[in-house]
Amino acid sequence: MHIFMTGATGYIGSAVLDALIRAGHQISALVRRPGQAARLAARGVTPVMGDLEAPHTYLPVIAGQDAVVHTALEGSAKRAEKEALALDAVLPALAAGSGPRAFVYTSGVWVLGDTSTATDETMPVNPIAFSAWRVPHEARVLAAGGNGLRTIVIRPGIVYGGGRGIITDLLKEALNGLVRVMGAAENRWASVYDRDLADLYARGLSSPGASGVFHATDESDERVIDIVQAMANHVVMRPDIRHVPIEEARQKLGGYADALALDQCVRSPRARALGWTPTLRSISGNVPRLFEELRASGV
Ligand SMILES: NC(=O)c1ccc[n+]([C@@H]2O[C@H](COP(=O)([O-])OP(=O)(O)OC[C@H]3O[C@@H](n4cnc5c(N)ncnc54)[C@H](OP(=O)(O)O)[C@@H]3O)[C@@H](O)[C@H]2O)c1
């Protein structure tokens, strides 16, 4: 397939890019810096210099693609606005095409809110304020499907593996002697290994009937405290674990603190029905491997 990607230099996007290259697809990718363009070009990817908020930089490339995979997200407070601009441009361009086409949108399990009981893709969303902007974006993507265009919304859990992301930050804190968690940290995080997540994108694209919402979680339902204890047990100089009150965390992190405090138990039956089987089933059970991946990443 000819696939245009956004976010190919990001944490999720780089894992997805690896999987799509391995599967033999022809990739073009939106990039913001010449150095990134050169690195991607060296891997056979066609770089497209531009920015999410400037659709004229990438719209000409959309025509003729079999699929667009969107994993980019602007880090600033304008993230929702910039993503809306991109959706405004890309969805009609893809809808106007012919032949089978696909659009894959990256959302996240945080749109589900607290899920004390197991929650699958059929359950309604219940986002906290931090993630509320995503819900209309998901709805727009799903509504754009039809006439040969398949639209797919992937909701990853918290991603682990490699040298980036929330779990990697905890591994680094453990190495540095002080791990911070919120409150008692008895809340459960829904999570997924980066390479398993990337495999789901590849499967979704290559499964002709796949459309709609897919959760991507390893279904381990691990408590945050168990994750950090497993990390602490593995480090030679055992780190302190500091329990930060949620109010103090909110002052520092804003609404992001509420996302990290969510208690989530998320199932992925629609993803599994595509034949997707996560190879890693927990963070705490793979701590030595995750420390090794962090070391190998060189960060
Ligand atoms: N990581 C997780 O645990 C996780 C879990 C669930 C859902 N998600 C969601 O998955 C998506 C990707 O997350 P991530 O962790 O991979 O993020 P990330 O590592 O920060 O990557 C963001 C990507 O977006 C690109 N980007 C940012 N602003 C852009 C702009 N204005 N124009 C073009 N490209 C732009 C970045 O390019 P540069 O290299 O130029 O900065 C980078 O490639 C997000 O929507 C996130 O909320 C993440």
The ligand as an SDF file (V2000), in Angstrom:
LIG
                    3D

 48 52  0  0  0  0  0  0  0  0999 V2000
    2.4900    7.6000   24.2950 N   0  0  0  0  0  0  0  0  0  0  0  0
    1.4380    7.0550   24.8850 C   0  0  0  0  0  0  0  0  0  0  0  0
    1.5550    6.3580   25.9180 O   0  0  0  0  0  0  0  0  0  0  0  0
    0.0710    7.2500   24.2760 C   0  0  0  0  0  0  0  0  0  0  0  0
   -0.9980    6.4730   24.7490 C   0  0  0  0  0  0  0  0  0  0  0  0
   -2.2580    6.6300   24.1870 C   0  0  0  0  0  0  0  0  0  0  0  0
   -2.4590    7.5600   23.1910 C   0  0  0  0  0  0  0  0  0  0  0  0
   -1.4070    8.3120   22.7580 N   0  0  0  0  0  0  0  0  0  0  0  0
   -1.6680    9.2830   21.6820 C   0  0  0  0  0  0  0  0  0  0  0  0
   -0.9170    8.8900   20.5440 O   0  0  0  0  0  0  0  0  0  0  0  0
   -0.5360   10.0440   19.7960 C   0  0  0  0  0  0  0  0  0  0  0  0
    0.9670   10.0340   19.5970 C   0  0  0  0  0  0  0  0  0  0  0  0
    1.5880   10.0230   20.8680 O   0  0  0  0  0  0  0  0  0  0  0  0
    3.1680    9.8940   21.0210 P   0  0  0  0  0  0  0  0  0  0  0  0
    3.3960    9.4530   22.4210 O   0  0  0  0  0  0  0  0  0  0  0  0
    3.7180    9.1200   19.8950 O   0  0  0  0  0  0  0  0  0  0  0  0
    3.6010   11.4230   20.8760 O   0  0  0  0  0  0  0  0  0  0  0  0
    5.0550   12.0270   20.5490 P   0  0  0  0  0  0  0  0  0  0  0  0
    6.1300   11.0590   20.8230 O   0  0  0  0  0  0  0  0  0  0  0  0
    5.0820   13.3500   21.2340 O   0  0  0  0  0  0  0  0  0  0  0  0
    5.0250   12.2700   18.9730 O   0  0  0  0  0  0  0  0  0  0  0  0
    4.2840   13.3190   18.4180 C   0  0  0  0  0  0  0  0  0  0  0  0
    4.5470   13.3320   16.9320 C   0  0  0  0  0  0  0  0  0  0  0  0
    3.7360   14.3780   16.3570 O   0  0  0  0  0  0  0  0  0  0  0  0
    4.5730   15.2260   15.5880 C   0  0  0  0  0  0  0  0  0  0  0  0
    4.0310   16.5820   15.6190 N   0  0  0  0  0  0  0  0  0  0  0  0
    3.7720   17.3440   16.7170 C   0  0  0  0  0  0  0  0  0  0  0  0
    3.2560   18.5270   16.3570 N   0  0  0  0  0  0  0  0  0  0  0  0
    3.2120   18.5330   14.9960 C   0  0  0  0  0  0  0  0  0  0  0  0
    2.8070   19.4860   14.0390 C   0  0  0  0  0  0  0  0  0  0  0  0
    2.3290   20.6800   14.4140 N   0  0  0  0  0  0  0  0  0  0  0  0
    2.9020   19.1610   12.7390 N   0  0  0  0  0  0  0  0  0  0  0  0
    3.3810   17.9390   12.3600 C   0  0  0  0  0  0  0  0  0  0  0  0
    3.7880   16.9830   13.2190 N   0  0  0  0  0  0  0  0  0  0  0  0
    3.7060   17.2860   14.5340 C   0  0  0  0  0  0  0  0  0  0  0  0
    5.9320   15.1450   16.2510 C   0  0  0  0  0  0  0  0  0  0  0  0
    6.9110   15.5870   15.3510 O   0  0  0  0  0  0  0  0  0  0  0  0
    8.3430   16.1660   15.8270 P   0  0  0  0  0  0  0  0  0  0  0  0
    9.2690   14.9910   15.8520 O   0  0  0  0  0  0  0  0  0  0  0  0
    8.6510   17.1590   14.7750 O   0  0  0  0  0  0  0  0  0  0  0  0
    8.1400   16.7880   17.1910 O   0  0  0  0  0  0  0  0  0  0  0  0
    5.9950   13.6480   16.5460 C   0  0  0  0  0  0  0  0  0  0  0  0
    6.3220   12.9390   15.3760 O   0  0  0  0  0  0  0  0  0  0  0  0
   -1.0630   11.2180   20.5900 C   0  0  0  0  0  0  0  0  0  0  0  0
   -2.3320   11.5750   20.0830 O   0  0  0  0  0  0  0  0  0  0  0  0
   -1.1800   10.6780   21.9970 C   0  0  0  0  0  0  0  0  0  0  0  0
   -2.1170   11.3750   22.7890 O   0  0  0  0  0  0  0  0  0  0  0  0
   -0.1610    8.1800   23.2760 C   0  0  0  0  0  0  0  0  0  0  0  0
  1  2  1  0
  2  3  2  0
  2  4  1  0
  4  5  1  0
  4 48  2  0
  5  6  2  0
  6  7  1  0
  7  8  2  0
  8  9  1  0
  8 48  1  0
  9 10  1  0
  9 46  1  0
 10 11  1  0
 11 12  1  0
 11 44  1  0
 12 13  1  0
 13 14  1  0
 14 15  2  0
 14 16  1  0
 14 17  1  0
 17 18  1  0
 18 19  2  0
 18 20  1  0
 18 21  1  0
 21 22  1  0
 22 23  1  0
 23 24  1  0
 23 42  1  0
 24 25  1  0
 25 26  1  0
 25 36  1  0
 26 27  1  0
 26 35  1  0
 27 28  2  0
 28 29  1  0
 29 30  1  0
 29 35  2  0
 30 31  1  0
 30 32  2  0
 32 33  1  0
 33 34  2  0
 34 35  1  0
 36 37  1  0
 36 42  1  0
 37 38  1  0
 38 39  2  0
 38 40  1  0
 38 41  1  0
 42 43  1  0
 44 45  1  0
 44 46  1  0
 46 47  1  0
M  CHG  2   8   1  16  -1
M  END
$$$$
